[in-house]
Amino acid sequence: MCQIRNGLKELGVQTLGHMAYGIRPSMRRKGYAYEASKIMLEKLKTRGVSEVVVCHYSENEISPKVIKKLGFNYRNSVVSKVTGKRLNVIQKLYKESVYG
């Protein structure tokens, strides 16, 4: 499952991020999350999103590796108002020339 979220309000950016994926446990560690994320990033770029934010729960051990491989940088941590769990917020910035 992959999801692109654009048009988010600031709270959504801080707690949901612009994209999400879920990989069935039996299919993990095969590169699907990375490949799906690359496609979602390209779609966001073509939609004019200049700052892509992704979030993951701090206990998630796999997503940070995928996110780092994609070139994202840690921004901050917040506590989810829904779950009460700590979320790490990571961002990737694109220069204007990417779109033109």
C-alpha positions in Angstrom: 0.0 0.0 0.0 1.3 3.4 -1.0 -0.2 6.8 -0.4 0.7 10.3 -1.6 -0.7 13.1 0.5 -0.5 16.6 -1.0 -2.4 19.7 0.0 -1.8 19.0 3.7 -2.3 21.7 6.3 0.7 22.3 8.6 -0.5 19.9 11.2 -0.8 17.1 8.6 2.7 17.8 7.4 4.0 17.6 10.9 2.1 14.4 11.9 1.4 12.5 8.7 3.9 13.5 6.1 3.5 13.7 2.3 3.8 10.0 1.6 3.3 6.6 3.3 3.8 3.0 2.6 3.0 -0.3 4.2 4.7 -3.5 3.2 3.3 -7.0 4.1 5.7 -8.6 6.6 6.4 -11.5 4.2 7.5 -9.1 1.5 9.8 -6.8 3.6 13.5 -6.4 3.1 13.2 -6.8 -0.6 13.5 -3.1 -1.6 9.8 -2.5 -2.3 9.5 0.4 0.2 12.5 2.1 -1.4 11.3 1.6 -4.9 7.7 2.8 -4.1 9.1 5.8 -2.2 11.2 6.8 -5.2 8.1 6.7 -7.4 6.1 8.7 -4.9 8.9 11.3 -4.6 8.9 11.8 -8.4 5.2 12.3 -8.4 5.4 14.8 -5.7 8.1 16.7 -7.6 6.0 16.8 -10.7 3.1 18.2 -8.6 5.4 21.1 -7.5 6.0 20.0 -4.0 9.4 21.6 -3.1 9.6 20.2 0.5 8.7 16.6 1.1 8.1 15.6 4.7 7.8 12.0 6.0 7.1 10.8 9.5 7.7 7.5 11.3 7.2 6.3 14.8 10.5 6.3 16.7 10.3 2.5 17.4 10.2 1.8 13.7 13.6 0.4 12.8 13.3 -0.1 9.1 11.8 3.1 7.7 14.7 5.3 8.9 17.0 3.3 6.7 14.8 3.7 3.7 14.3 7.4 4.4 18.1 8.0 4.8 18.8 6.1 1.5 16.4 8.5 -0.2 18.4 11.5 1.0 16.1 12.9 3.6 17.4 14.8 6.7 16.0 14.6 10.3 14.0 17.7 11.2 12.5 17.2 14.6 10.4 14.9 16.8 6.8 15.4 17.9 4.3 13.4 20.0 1.3 12.2 18.1 -1.9 13.7 19.6 -3.7 10.6 18.3 -1.5 7.7 19.5 0.7 9.5 22.1 3.8 8.0 20.4 6.8 9.9 19.4 7.1 10.6 15.7 10.3 11.5 13.9 9.8 14.2 11.2 12.2 14.1 8.3 12.4 16.4 5.3 13.9 16.6 1.8 14.2 19.9 0.1 14.4 20.4 -3.7 15.8 23.4 -5.5 13.5 25.4 -7.7 15.5 24.3 -10.8 14.2 20.8 -10.4 10.8 22.0 -11.6 11.8 24.1 -14.5 
